[in-house]
Amino acid sequence: MKNFELYTKETAPEASKALIDNSVSAFGMLPNLHAVMAEAPTLLEGYQVLHELFQKTSFNAQELTVVWQTINVEHNCHYCVPAHSAIAASMKVDQEIVDALVNKTPLADPKLETLRNTTLAMTRNRGVIDESELEEFYSAGYGNQQLLEIVLGLAQKVMSNYTNHLADTPVDQPFKKFIK
């Protein structure tokens, strides 16, 4: 199997250099995921754009974390689970929420649990969810906008989770303390 390179600004393809600057500016470092994605500048750019757009959705920090981590855990992403645990901590998301997501235990907040269940159903069933699941989602106070925003989060997470599976991306040192 071909090893994937962890690019730096100096070694990256020309089209990835400004994108690497964006990553360093956003995260204070070049995450290894982005260093791998630099091999395909359009992938790295798409991921950065989707990450930024997903953060502009109607979801608050807890809900963003629920969507991200539900998908990361379901996809068994060795890199994104600790990375998004670190991101959740930086966004001041309650550690009990993160632990429940990572450990696959029920969330105390019924609305967040409904968001997790809907995200999980969409992930497992490729966007096909039954009427009862939709009714539960709507009854929790979510609407079509949030349903479609989960699709955006899924698109972002497919890009990162699948890249990490292919490349066996090493977990960055700052994220290692979040490995469970």
N, CA, C and O of each residue as an XYZ file, in Angstrom:
720
protein
N       0.836     -1.185      0.000
C       0.000      0.000      0.000
C       0.878      1.245      0.000
O       1.883      1.305      0.709
N       0.498      2.227     -0.793
C       1.273      3.460     -0.895
C       1.114      4.278      0.381
O       0.006      4.461      0.885
N       2.226      4.759      0.884
C       2.186      5.651      2.042
C       1.790      7.047      1.601
O       2.202      7.518      0.540
N       0.997      7.694      2.413
C       0.597      9.066      2.133
C       1.573     10.012      2.820
O       2.002      9.777      3.950
N       1.906     11.058      2.132
C       2.847     12.037      2.658
C       2.129     13.044      3.542
O       0.986     13.422      3.288
N       2.831     13.466      4.585
C       2.375     14.591      5.398
C       3.101     15.817      4.862
O       4.266     16.054      5.179
N       2.401     16.583      4.052
C       3.014     17.736      3.416
C       3.189     18.884      4.393
O       2.455     19.013      5.373
N       4.159     19.696      4.105
C       4.362     20.971      4.792
C       4.154     22.059      3.752
O       3.944     21.766      2.575
N       4.212     23.297      4.175
C       4.072     24.380      3.210
C       5.202     24.317      2.171
O       5.003     24.652      1.003
N       6.351     23.895      2.602
C       7.505     23.835      1.699
C       7.405     22.691      0.691
O       7.880     22.818     -0.438
N       6.792     21.573      1.090
C       6.766     20.398      0.211
C       5.444     20.210     -0.518
O       5.345     19.374     -1.416
N       4.444     20.969     -0.147
C       3.103     20.795     -0.716
C       3.040     21.245     -2.166
O       3.830     22.087     -2.593
N       2.105     20.687     -2.922
C       1.863     21.203     -4.265
C       1.543     22.704     -4.182
O       0.956     23.175     -3.207
N       1.930     23.415     -5.195
C       1.754     24.877     -5.197
C       0.317     25.293     -4.864
O       0.103     26.252     -4.122
N      -0.645     24.584     -5.401
C      -2.052     24.945     -5.187
C      -2.509     24.719     -3.745
O      -3.578     25.191     -3.358
N      -1.719     24.008     -2.951
C      -2.085     23.761     -1.556
C      -1.425     24.731     -0.574
O      -1.810     24.779      0.594
N      -0.459     25.486     -1.021
C       0.314     26.319     -0.085
C      -0.542     27.356      0.631
O      -0.417     27.514      1.845
N      -1.397     28.058     -0.080
C      -2.268     29.044      0.568
C      -3.291     28.347      1.463
O      -3.687     28.893      2.492
N      -3.718     27.154      1.079
C      -4.661     26.381      1.895
C      -4.019     25.932      3.205
O      -4.671     25.898      4.249
N      -2.751     25.593      3.139
C      -2.012     25.243      4.353
C      -1.932     26.460      5.268
O      -2.085     26.335      6.483
N      -1.692     27.639      4.689
C      -1.706     28.865      5.492
C      -3.057     29.043      6.182
O      -3.110     29.440      7.346
N      -4.158     28.751      5.467
C      -5.496     28.846      6.054
C      -5.623     27.908      7.255
O      -6.166     28.282      8.294
N      -5.117     26.696      7.098
C      -5.204     25.709      8.177
C      -4.428     26.168      9.406
O      -4.927     26.091     10.529
N      -3.218     26.639      9.189
C      -2.385     27.106     10.303
C      -3.054     28.295     10.985
O      -3.039     28.401     12.211
N      -3.631     29.178     10.201
C      -4.322     30.339     10.757
C      -5.534     29.909     11.592
O      -5.783     30.470     12.659
N      -6.274     28.934     11.116
C      -7.486     28.489     11.805
C      -7.194     27.653     13.039
O      -7.914     27.755     14.033
N      -6.148     26.823     12.999
C      -5.905     25.861     14.066
C      -4.636     26.130     14.872
O      -4.384     25.452     15.868
N      -3.840     27.103     14.456
C      -2.589     27.375     15.156
C      -1.524     26.337     14.878
O      -0.470     26.337     15.515
N      -1.789     25.453     13.932
C      -0.878     24.376     13.538
C      -1.402     23.809     12.226
O      -2.511     24.131     11.800
N      -0.614     22.980     11.599
C      -1.083     22.260     10.420
C      -1.523     20.867     10.866
O      -0.680     19.997     11.086
N      -2.847     20.642     11.004
C      -3.296     19.302     11.388
C      -2.845     18.263     10.356
O      -2.828     18.534      9.155
N      -2.486     17.090     10.835
C      -2.029     16.038      9.929
C      -3.072     15.706      8.867
O      -2.707     15.378      7.738
N      -4.355     15.784      9.199
C      -5.394     15.557      8.193
C      -5.208     16.512      7.024
O      -5.271     16.091      5.869
N      -4.983     17.771      7.302
C      -4.804     18.767      6.250
C      -3.495     18.540      5.510
O      -3.406     18.768      4.303
N      -2.478     18.087      6.240
C      -1.187     17.790      5.612
C      -1.324     16.652      4.604
O      -0.667     16.667      3.563
N      -2.167     15.667      4.902
C      -2.432     14.577      3.957
C      -3.270     15.089      2.789
O      -2.962     14.818      1.629
N      -4.330     15.832      3.105
C      -5.238     16.337      2.062
C      -4.536     17.257      1.073
O      -5.007     17.426     -0.052
N      -3.414     17.856      1.477
C      -2.683     18.768      0.594
C      -2.250     18.092     -0.706
O      -2.004     18.765     -1.707
N      -2.157     16.768     -0.688
C      -1.834     16.007     -1.907
C      -2.835     16.311     -3.025
O      -2.481     16.336     -4.204
N      -4.081     16.540     -2.633
C      -5.166     16.860     -3.578
C      -5.722     18.227     -3.180
O      -6.649     18.309     -2.374
N      -5.163     19.296     -3.740
C      -5.569     20.646     -3.322
C      -7.074     20.885     -3.355
O      -7.600     21.604     -2.506
N      -7.769     20.300     -4.310
C      -9.218     20.518     -4.374
C      -9.928     19.851     -3.193
O     -10.930     20.374     -2.706
N      -9.424     18.705     -2.727
C      -9.995     18.063     -1.551
C      -9.791     18.943     -0.323
O     -10.731     19.177      0.437
N      -8.578     19.427     -0.130
C      -8.296     20.273      1.026
C      -9.148     21.543      0.983
O      -9.701     21.955      2.002
N      -9.250     22.146     -0.166
C     -10.073     23.349     -0.287
C     -11.539     23.039      0.001
O     -12.197     23.773      0.739
N     -12.045     21.966     -0.574
C     -13.431     21.583     -0.335
C     -13.688     21.315      1.133
O     -14.720     21.721      1.668
N     -12.767     20.639      1.783
C     -12.922     20.343      3.199
C     -12.938     21.629      4.018
O     -13.772     21.791      4.910
N     -12.033     22.528      3.721
C     -11.992     23.792      4.464
C     -13.284     24.584      4.277
O     -13.819     25.144      5.234
N     -13.777     24.628      3.053
C     -15.014     25.364      2.773
C     -16.190     24.723      3.511
O     -16.984     25.425      4.137
N     -16.306     23.400      3.440
C     -17.411     22.728      4.125
C     -17.316     22.894      5.641
O     -18.336     23.061      6.309
N     -16.109     22.850      6.184
C     -15.927     23.051      7.622
C     -16.428     24.446      8.024
O     -17.157     24.598      9.005
N     -16.031     25.436      7.263
C     -16.465     26.815      7.542
C     -17.979     26.954      7.386
O     -18.632     27.570      8.228
N     -18.534     26.393      6.329
C     -19.979     26.488      6.104
C     -20.771     25.766      7.183
O     -21.800     26.267      7.636
N     -20.300     24.586      7.602
C     -21.031     23.853      8.626
C     -21.081     24.638      9.931
O     -22.073     24.574     10.658
N     -20.024     25.374     10.229
C     -20.009     26.182     11.443
C     -20.952     27.387     11.340
O     -21.255     28.015     12.354
N     -21.413     27.711     10.149
C     -22.354     28.821      9.947
C     -23.806     28.355      9.911
O     -24.705     29.161      9.671
N     -24.045     27.075     10.145
C     -25.411     26.557     10.128
C     -26.163     27.062     11.360
O     -25.622     27.809     12.175
N     -27.403     26.643     11.474
C     -28.226     27.039     12.619
C     -27.868     26.275     13.893
O     -28.414     26.571     14.956
N     -26.969     25.307     13.808
C     -26.591     24.514     14.970
C     -25.669     25.289     15.911
O     -24.779     26.014     15.465
N     -25.891     25.127     17.220
C     -24.979     25.718     18.199
C     -23.786     24.769     18.392
O     -23.715     23.719     17.753
N     -22.860     25.141     19.266
C     -21.634     24.357     19.457
C     -21.931     22.924     19.886
O     -21.283     21.989     19.415
N     -22.909     22.745     20.780
C     -23.255     21.390     21.215
C     -23.806     20.575     20.053
O     -23.440     19.413     19.872
N     -24.679     21.182     19.275
C     -25.294     20.458     18.158
C     -24.274     20.151     17.063
O     -24.305     19.070     16.477
N     -23.379     21.085     16.786
C     -22.300     20.802     15.825
C     -21.511     19.585     16.283
O     -21.204     18.694     15.490
N     -21.188     19.558     17.561
C     -20.420     18.451     18.125
C     -21.187     17.142     18.012
O     -20.605     16.104     17.694
N     -22.485     17.185     18.272
C     -23.301     15.971     18.165
C     -23.244     15.427     16.744
O     -23.034     14.230     16.548
N     -23.426     16.288     15.759
C     -23.404     15.821     14.368
C     -22.019     15.299     14.014
O     -21.890     14.178     13.522
N     -20.981     16.096     14.258
C     -19.623     15.666     13.917
C     -19.261     14.344     14.587
O     -18.846     13.397     13.920
N     -19.420     14.286     15.907
C     -18.954     13.103     16.626
C     -19.808     11.870     16.359
O     -19.295     10.751     16.367
N     -21.092     12.059     16.123
C     -21.935     10.908     15.778
C     -21.397     10.245     14.516
O     -21.278      9.021     14.452
N     -21.077     11.046     13.527
C     -20.557     10.518     12.263
C     -19.158      9.940     12.461
O     -18.863      8.846     11.980
N     -18.299     10.672     13.167
C     -16.937     10.182     13.410
C     -16.937      8.827     14.111
O     -16.198      7.922     13.724
N     -17.767      8.691     15.140
C     -17.828      7.444     15.902
C     -18.400      6.325     15.032
O     -17.880      5.209     15.030
N     -19.472      6.625     14.291
C     -20.065      5.609     13.413
C     -19.077      5.148     12.347
O     -19.026      3.965     12.009
N     -18.298      6.080     11.822
C     -17.292      5.736     10.807
C     -16.018      5.173     11.433
O     -15.090      4.796     10.718
N     -15.971      5.116     12.762
C     -14.805      4.580     13.467
C     -13.519      5.296     13.040
O     -12.516      4.652     12.733
N     -13.557      6.619     13.024
C     -12.408      7.398     12.570
C     -11.437      7.637     13.726
O     -11.706      8.416     14.640
N     -10.308      6.947     13.658
C      -9.289      7.014     14.709
C      -8.743      8.428     14.893
O      -8.271      8.767     15.978
N      -8.800      9.250     13.859
C      -8.243     10.604     13.909
C      -9.296     11.625     14.328
O      -9.049     12.437     15.219
N     -10.458     11.590     13.699
C     -11.452     12.648     13.914
C     -12.125     12.573     15.276
O     -12.544     13.607     15.796
N     -12.246     11.404     15.871
C     -12.868     11.338     17.197
C     -12.046     12.157     18.201
O     -12.616     13.026     18.859
N     -10.737     11.922     18.350
C      -9.993     12.767     19.289
C      -9.868     14.221     18.810
O      -9.883     15.139     19.630
N      -9.747     14.439     17.504
C      -9.632     15.809     17.004
C     -10.881     16.618     17.338
O     -10.787     17.767     17.771
N     -12.053     16.013     17.134
C     -13.286     16.743     17.437
C     -13.590     16.779     18.932
O     -14.366     17.622     19.382
N     -13.004     15.897     19.689
C     -13.088     16.031     21.143
C     -12.308     17.271     21.573
O     -12.750     18.016     22.448
N     -11.154     17.488     20.962
C     -10.366     18.692     21.249
C     -11.103     19.950     20.786
O     -11.124     20.959     21.491
N     -11.698     19.885     19.609
C     -12.457     21.027     19.094
C     -13.636     21.324     20.015
O     -13.918     22.487     20.303
N     -14.323     20.285     20.478
C     -15.452     20.479     21.399
C     -14.978     21.164     22.681
O     -15.646     22.065     23.187
N     -13.837     20.743     23.200
C     -13.295     21.379     24.409
C     -13.010     22.854     24.149
O     -13.294     23.701     24.996
N     -12.449     23.164     22.978
C     -12.151     24.574     22.658
C     -13.423     25.393     22.474
O     -13.413     26.610     22.657
N     -14.532     24.718     22.107
C     -15.819     25.404     21.932
C     -16.629     25.388     23.232
O     -17.785     25.811     23.251
N     -16.023     24.903     24.311
C     -16.660     24.869     25.637
C     -17.902     23.975     25.691
O     -18.846     24.256     26.430
N     -17.894     22.899     24.904
C     -18.979     21.923     24.944
C     -18.787     21.072     26.194
O     -17.672     20.651     26.503
N     -19.868     20.825     26.900
C     -19.846     20.038     28.131
C     -19.186     18.681     27.867
O     -19.555     17.980     26.925
N     -18.221     18.321     28.694
C     -17.486     17.069     28.533
C     -18.406     15.853     28.618
O     -18.123     14.823     28.005
N     -19.500     15.959     29.366
C     -20.445     14.842     29.467
C     -21.070     14.529     28.107
O     -21.346     13.370     27.800
N     -21.291     15.558     27.302
C     -21.835     15.360     25.956
C     -20.816     14.618     25.094
O     -21.149     13.645     24.416
N     -19.589     15.086     25.130
C     -18.527     14.459     24.329
C     -18.332     13.008     24.753
O     -18.221     12.121     23.907
N     -18.290     12.767     26.055
C     -18.100     11.401     26.549
C     -19.241     10.485     26.111
O     -19.006      9.349     25.699
N     -20.474     10.977     26.198
C     -21.621     10.161     25.786
C     -21.552      9.829     24.300
O     -21.871      8.711     23.896
N     -21.144     10.782     23.500
C     -21.031     10.541     22.062
C     -19.949      9.511     21.763
O     -20.167      8.575     20.993
N     -18.794      9.686     22.370
C     -17.668      8.785     22.119
C     -17.949      7.383     22.664
O     -17.563      6.384     22.057
N     -18.626      7.321     23.815
C     -18.905      6.028     24.461
C     -20.222      5.399     24.014
O     -20.585      4.315     24.472
N     -20.930      6.076     23.129
C     -22.212      5.589     22.601
C     -23.234      5.344     23.706
O     -23.969      4.357     23.679
N     -23.272      6.247     24.672
C     -24.273      6.194     25.733
C     -25.260      7.331     25.516
O     -24.924      8.320     24.865
N     -26.478      7.207     26.052
C     -27.498      8.233     25.796
C     -27.084      9.617     26.301
O     -26.448      9.758     27.345
N     -27.461     10.611     25.535
C     -27.248     11.999     25.933
C     -28.350     12.402     26.907
O     -29.502     12.003     26.735
N     -28.014     13.179     27.915
C     -28.993     13.603     28.923
C     -30.070     14.503     28.331
O     -31.220     14.465     28.768
N     -29.707     15.304     27.348
C     -30.655     16.235     26.723
C     -31.415     15.501     25.619
O     -30.808     15.067     24.640
N     -32.741     15.356     25.762
C     -33.526     14.605     24.762
C     -33.441     15.206     23.353
O     -33.470     14.466     22.369
N     -33.338     16.518     23.245
C     -33.247     17.146     21.924
C     -31.931     16.763     21.248
O     -31.906     16.445     20.059
N     -30.838     16.795     22.015
C     -29.542     16.396     21.449
C     -29.524     14.906     21.110
O     -28.920     14.503     20.116
N     -30.180     14.095     21.929
C     -30.253     12.659     21.647
C     -31.027     12.423     20.350
O     -30.663     11.551     19.561
N     -32.079     13.187     20.131
C     -32.836     13.076     18.871
C     -31.964     13.485     17.697
O     -32.007     12.845     16.646
N     -31.172     14.540     17.856
C     -30.254     14.962     16.791
C     -29.248     13.851     16.504
O     -28.954     13.565     15.344
N     -28.723     13.230     17.548
C     -27.784     12.118     17.344
C     -28.464     10.966     16.612
O     -27.908     10.423     15.658
N     -29.665     10.589     17.055
C     -30.361      9.464     16.430
C     -30.677      9.739     14.958
O     -30.572      8.842     14.121
N     -31.056     10.954     14.649
C     -31.361     11.312     13.258
C     -30.095     11.298     12.422
O     -30.097     10.783     11.304
N     -29.015     11.857     12.949
C     -27.730     11.856     12.241
C     -27.250     10.429     12.018
O     -26.756     10.094     10.941
N     -27.394      9.604     13.021
C     -26.974      8.210     12.913
C     -27.803      7.469     11.864
O     -27.261      6.702     11.068
N     -29.116      7.699     11.863
C     -29.975      7.056     10.864
C     -29.592      7.508      9.455
O     -29.536      6.693      8.534
N     -29.331      8.800      9.288
C     -28.947      9.302      7.964
C     -27.611      8.713      7.527
O     -27.429      8.375      6.357
N     -26.681      8.591      8.466
C     -25.358      8.041      8.148
C     -25.459      6.565      7.766
O     -24.901      6.132      6.758
N     -26.162      5.818      8.568
C     -26.269      4.368      8.339
C     -27.083      4.033      7.089
O     -26.788      3.068      6.384
N     -28.095      4.830      6.829
C     -29.038      4.511      5.742
C     -28.875      5.407      4.523
O     -29.771      5.494      3.683
N     -27.729      6.072      4.429
C     -27.400      6.903      3.260
C     -28.482      7.934      2.958
O     -28.850      8.142      1.802
N     -28.987      8.579      4.010
C     -29.959      9.646      3.846
C     -31.404      9.199      3.861
O     -32.307     10.036      3.838
N     -31.641      7.908      3.898
C     -33.012      7.399      3.913
C     -33.399      7.170      5.373
O     -32.817      6.326      6.055
N     -34.392      7.936      5.845
C     -34.875      7.731      7.207
C     -36.391      7.602      7.174
O     -37.065      8.199      6.334
N     -36.904      6.822      8.092
C     -38.338      6.547      8.041
C     -39.161      7.677      8.665
O     -38.632      8.558      9.343
N     -40.435      7.621      8.420
C     -41.368      8.675      8.840
C     -41.356      8.880     10.347
O     -41.421     10.019     10.810
N     -41.274      7.807     11.119
C     -41.282      7.948     12.577
C     -40.034      8.684     13.071
O     -40.107      9.471     14.015
N     -38.895      8.428     12.434
C     -37.666      9.138     12.800
C     -37.784     10.620     12.457
O     -37.344     11.476     13.224
N     -38.376     10.920     11.307
C     -38.584     12.322     10.926
C     -39.529     13.014     11.900
O     -39.279     14.150     12.302
N     -40.600     12.348     12.277
C     -41.554     12.932     13.222
C     -40.890     13.244     14.561
O     -41.128     14.294     15.158
N     -40.058     12.317     15.018
C     -39.334     12.554     16.278
C     -38.425     13.771     16.150
O     -38.346     14.588     17.067
N     -37.741     13.895     15.019
C     -36.842     15.022     14.753
C     -37.626     16.331     14.767
O     -37.224     17.294     15.420
N     -38.727     16.365     14.056
C     -39.551     17.571     13.994
C     -40.165     17.880     15.355
O     -40.246     19.046     15.742
N     -40.593     16.869     16.077
C     -41.185     17.076     17.405
C     -40.175     17.624     18.404
O     -40.550     18.295     19.366
N     -38.916     17.345     18.182
C     -37.858     17.855     19.066
C     -37.592     19.343     18.842
O     -36.888     19.981     19.625
N     -38.159     19.887     17.769
C     -37.974     21.314     17.498
C     -37.086     21.618     16.306
O     -36.792     22.780     16.024
N     -36.665     20.595     15.618
C     -35.858     20.791     14.414
C     -36.774     20.815     13.196
O     -37.926     20.386     13.263
N     -36.248     21.323     12.084
C     -37.024     21.401     10.862
C     -36.220     20.945      9.665
O     -35.144     20.362      9.794
N     -36.767     21.223      8.507
C     -36.110     20.813      7.260
C     -34.730     21.438      7.107
O     -33.816     20.800      6.584
N     -34.572     22.685      7.560
C     -33.260     23.331      7.450
C     -32.204     22.498      8.168
O     -31.141     22.220      7.613
N     -32.498     22.104      9.396
C     -31.524     21.332     10.171
C     -31.300     19.943      9.562
O     -30.189     19.415      9.613
N     -32.332     19.363      9.000
C     -32.184     18.068      8.338
C     -31.185     18.181      7.184
O     -30.321     17.323      7.008
N     -31.319     19.247      6.409
C     -30.398     19.467      5.290
C     -28.999     19.863      5.770
O     -28.002     19.558      5.116
N     -28.935     20.541      6.911
C     -27.621     20.905      7.457
C     -26.865     19.662      7.933
O     -25.634     19.644      7.909
N     -27.579     18.637      8.361
C     -26.916     17.370      8.690
C     -26.246     16.806      7.437
O     -25.158     16.236      7.521
N     -26.883     16.958      6.285
C     -26.288     16.501      5.021
C     -24.950     17.206      4.798
O     -23.979     16.577      4.377
N     -24.896     18.500      5.076
C     -23.643     19.253      4.942
C     -22.573     18.695      5.885
O     -21.426     18.495      5.486
N     -22.959     18.447      7.132
C     -22.008     17.864      8.080
C     -21.528     16.489      7.648
O     -20.353     16.156      7.803
N     -22.440     15.695      7.105
C     -22.061     14.377      6.583
C     -21.055     14.494      5.442
O     -20.083     13.741      5.383
N     -21.290     15.429      4.549
C     -20.367     15.616      3.424
C     -18.966     15.956      3.931
O     -17.971     15.418      3.444
N     -18.902     16.841      4.898
C     -17.609     17.218      5.467
C     -16.935     16.012      6.124
O     -15.743     15.780      5.922
N     -17.687     15.253      6.900
C     -17.107     14.141      7.636
C     -16.727     12.974      6.728
O     -15.758     12.272      7.014
N     -17.460     12.753      5.652
C     -17.048     11.720      4.705
C     -15.663     12.060      4.150
O     -14.808     11.185      4.013
N     -15.453     13.331      3.834
C     -14.163     13.741      3.284
C     -13.029     13.436      4.270
O     -12.005     12.871      3.887
N     -13.216     13.808      5.529
C     -12.131     13.616      6.497
C     -12.025     12.163      6.963
O     -10.928     11.606      7.009
N     -13.154     11.550      7.308
C     -13.107     10.172      7.809
C     -12.519      9.232      6.767
O     -11.673      8.401      7.098
N     -12.944      9.346      5.532
C     -12.446      8.448      4.486
C     -10.973      8.714      4.190
O     -10.208      7.776      3.967
N     -10.573      9.980      4.187
C      -9.152     10.300      4.001
C      -8.319      9.650      5.098
O      -7.272      9.062      4.827
N      -8.787      9.760      6.331
C      -8.040      9.173      7.453
C      -7.974      7.660      7.374
O      -6.965      7.063      7.751
N      -9.034      7.031      6.889
C      -8.998      5.579      6.712
C      -7.974      5.190      5.644
O      -7.201      4.249      5.826
N      -7.977      5.918      4.539
C      -7.048      5.610      3.448
C      -5.593      5.852      3.846
O      -4.711      5.048      3.543
N      -5.359      6.965      4.525
C      -3.988      7.389      4.810
C      -3.477      6.928      6.172
O      -2.287      7.058      6.459
N      -4.361      6.391      7.014
C      -3.988      6.062      8.391
C      -3.283      7.266      9.020
O      -2.190      7.155      9.576
N      -3.939      8.404      8.912
C      -3.375      9.683      9.352
C      -2.959      9.615     10.819
O      -3.761      9.243     11.676
N      -1.712      9.973     11.109
C      -1.287      9.981     12.515
C      -2.026     11.076     13.291
O      -2.201     12.191     12.799
N      -2.452     10.741     14.503
C      -3.135     11.709     15.360
C      -2.116     12.741     15.834
O      -1.034     12.395     16.309
N      -2.483     14.012     15.696
C      -1.590     15.096     16.125
C      -1.395     15.062     17.641
O      -2.290     14.656     18.383
N      -0.228     15.488     18.086
C       0.105     15.477     19.514
C      -0.956     16.170     20.375
O      -1.330     15.614     21.408
N      -1.469     17.376     20.001
C      -2.464     18.019     20.856
C      -3.773     17.237     20.984
O      -4.528     17.454     21.932
N      -4.048     16.337     20.049
C      -5.295     15.564     20.090
C      -5.143     14.232     20.824
O      -6.140     13.617     21.204
N      -3.907     13.786     21.023
C      -3.663     12.457     21.603
C      -4.255     12.305     23.002
O      -4.666     11.209     23.384
N      -4.302     13.383     23.760
C      -4.852     13.270     25.116
C      -6.359     13.017     25.108
O      -6.942     12.715     26.149
N      -6.992     13.139     23.938
C      -8.424     12.902     23.809
C      -8.755     11.508     23.264
O      -9.921     11.192     23.024
N      -7.727     10.680     23.071
C      -7.960      9.314     22.601
C      -8.521      8.517     23.765
O      -7.970      8.523     24.865
N      -9.622      7.835     23.503
C     -10.295      7.028     24.551
C      -9.952      5.569     24.373
O     -10.412      4.728     25.144
